[in-house]
Every structure is written in structure tokens, then in C-alpha cells.
Amino acid sequence: MTVTVRVRRIYEPPEPDDGRRVLVDRLWPRGLAKDEAQVDEWPKGLTPSTELRKWYHGGGAYEEFRRRYEAELDGPEAAELLDGLRKSARKGRVTLLTASKTPEESHAQVLAELLRS
């Protein structure tokens, strides 16, 4: 079965074909009202730890961030949430939302690739 997952910046307006809109950031995006964002789910247990997030934003390399984040996702809570999100993606499109200015090199991209595999 095909899994359709995409990554978008949360500041972009919602689109009709977004499907299930899932915020994958630990912190709520600055300057964005909750009703404006139209988020269906906010599983904070899938977000990188505060320590990892700070390390990456402090200049850590993306490949090392990716490795560490995937290790965090092996934990029981994250694995359960990831499985639930994977089931949602099998039923219809899931759009992972992030405030990251470079979503293609973010935790959202890592999640999308894991959901597609």
C-alpha cells in the first residue's frame, strides 16, 4: 500500500489536499494562531528532545542529527506514535508541519522518510 506523506512549513496556508495535518515541532510556532494552523494532531513524543534540538541549532551536522534523532525514535513512546502515524498515512495523505526554515534538512524530513519506508 502506498504511503503519501509530505512535509510543509506550518506558515504556509492549509491546502485542501493536505489530508491529516500533523505538527511535528515540540514548541508551538511563533505568531501563529491555533485556529489558523488547522492542526489535526500534535504528537510531541515524536519531536526531537530539547537537548538534540539545541545541539542541532547550535551548528550540529545534519547527518549526525539524523542519526541521533532516529535513535530517539527507537524509544517505546516514539515508536508507538510513529506506528499510529504510519497507520494514518496508509489510510490517506499525511502532511507533516514544521516551522523549520529548511524543512528538507529537518526532523520532519526524517519522519517523512521513516513513514514512507
C-alpha positions in Angstrom: 0.0 0.0 0.0 1.3 3.4 -0.9 2.0 5.9 1.9 1.6 9.5 1.0 3.5 11.8 3.3 4.7 15.3 2.6 6.5 18.0 4.6 5.4 21.6 4.6 6.1 24.7 6.6 3.3 25.4 9.0 3.3 29.1 8.0 2.1 28.1 4.5 -1.7 28.3 4.2 -3.5 25.0 4.5 -4.4 23.3 1.2 -7.4 21.1 0.6 -5.2 18.1 -0.3 -3.1 18.3 2.9 -5.0 15.4 4.4 -4.2 14.9 8.1 -2.2 17.9 9.2 0.4 16.9 11.9 2.6 19.4 13.7 5.9 17.7 14.5 7.6 20.6 16.4 7.9 20.5 20.2 7.1 24.2 20.5 4.1 26.0 19.0 5.2 28.2 16.1 5.6 31.8 17.0 3.0 34.2 15.8 0.5 31.6 14.6 -3.0 31.2 16.0 -4.1 27.6 16.6 -7.3 28.0 14.6 -5.3 29.5 11.7 -2.9 26.5 11.6 -5.6 23.9 11.3 -3.6 21.2 13.0 -5.3 17.8 13.4 -2.6 16.2 15.7 0.4 17.4 17.7 2.4 14.3 18.9 5.1 15.9 21.0 6.5 12.5 21.7 7.7 12.3 18.1 9.7 15.5 18.3 13.5 15.7 18.9 14.5 16.1 22.5 15.2 19.6 23.7 18.9 18.7 24.0 19.1 17.4 20.5 17.2 20.3 19.0 19.6 22.8 20.8 22.6 20.8 19.6 21.5 20.9 16.0 20.5 24.6 16.1 23.9 25.3 17.6 25.6 24.1 14.5 25.5 20.3 14.6 25.8 18.4 11.3 22.5 17.2 9.7 23.7 13.6 9.2 24.7 13.3 12.9 21.4 15.0 13.9 19.6 12.5 11.8 21.4 9.5 13.4 20.7 10.8 16.9 17.1 11.6 16.1 16.5 8.1 14.7 17.9 6.6 17.9 15.5 8.7 19.9 12.6 7.4 17.8 13.5 3.9 18.8 12.1 4.6 22.3 8.8 2.9 23.2 6.6 6.1 23.3 8.0 7.4 20.0 7.8 4.0 18.3 4.1 3.7 19.3 3.3 7.2 18.0 5.3 6.6 14.8 3.3 3.4 14.2 0.0 5.3 14.7 1.1 7.9 12.3 2.1 5.3 9.8 -1.4 3.7 10.0 -2.9 7.1 9.4 -0.7 7.6 6.3 -1.8 4.2 4.9 -5.4 5.5 5.0 -4.7 8.8 3.3 -2.3 11.7 2.9 -0.5 13.0 5.9 1.2 16.4 5.9 4.0 16.9 8.5 4.1 20.5 9.5 7.2 22.3 10.9 8.3 25.9 11.5 11.8 25.0 10.2 13.1 27.3 7.6 14.8 24.4 5.9 12.2 21.5 6.1 14.3 19.4 3.8 17.0 19.2 6.4 14.8 18.9 9.5 13.4 16.3 11.8 10.2 16.5 9.7 12.0 15.1 6.7 13.5 12.3 8.8 10.0 11.4 10.0 8.6 11.5 6.4 11.3 9.2 5.2 10.7 6.7 8.0 6.9 6.8 7.4 7.5 6.1 3.7 9.8 3.1 4.4 
